[in-house]
Amino acid sequence: MNKKRGLGFYLKIYFKIIGQDIKSKMSYRSDFIISTLGMILTNVAGFVSFWIMFRNFPSINGWGYYEMLFLYGFSLIAITPVQCLFDNNWSLRMFVYSGDFIKYYFRPINLFFYFQSEVFDVKGLGQLAFGIGTLVYAWGKLGLAVNAVVLIKLILFLITASLFMIALQNAAAAACFWMENSYFILELAFKFKDYAKYPITIFNAVFKFIFTFMIPIAFIAYYPSMIILRPDEVGLLSLLSPVIGLIFFYGSYKLWMLGASRYNGTGS
């Protein structure tokens, strides 16, 4: 009879697995340094693009430079968990097609947890640092309040925002259980994050609906960040975003597990 595994058990196992993964990555330090610098330079390029754009346009649909920069920093922090903790989703299709995915069924722990915990993308921490720096810089320029309540709200809604990006990637990665050429779905889902740094109000009605209810990238930065950025304009979707985020994450988890339950171990 299998024992019921609690949170403490999974945390203990997780840190052991991640510790081994980080040790193996740090043995190739030059690769780690180059990858981290590449991640930082990519985000610097995004920062520069904002600066160039706002040299010609003082605002975009009522959104100023520092507000847009706040959204940009917020989105970078929000997508860091999917970058660091769920990076193994990119390898899922290869494990499925080769037949190697069968090995994850031989441990008495949650299959989704076991698969995702094998990889920790350390270079995502460079993105996190840049995102925090950008957010703090924009926060100061906007003169936003800083107190315990605001910081608690910030952490809560950053976690909320992360759930949406994780859900998108989980669902996209799970497509490989049903179709052979699924990489483009995962790639497309990941590219949608580039739209998360823009306020949903700059899009027309059709894209507002799509980016809110079908491909919920507006929840990766816009709706959650409104709690901090424009508290006087907070709407129902912003307030409900933690609940909606949990629903999307749980739905993506169940879809992933449904696909895994169909796996027969034969490979491609």
PyMOL commands that set and color helices and strands:
alter all, ss='L'
color gray80, all
select helices_A, chain A and resi 7-26+29-56+65-85+87-98+100-105+111-117+124-142+148-177+183-195+200-202+205-214+217-219+222-229+231-233+236-262
alter helices_A, ss='H'
color red, helices_A
select strands_A, chain A and resi 59-60+63-64
alter strands_A, ss='S'
color yellow, strands_A
deselect
rebuild
show_as cartoon
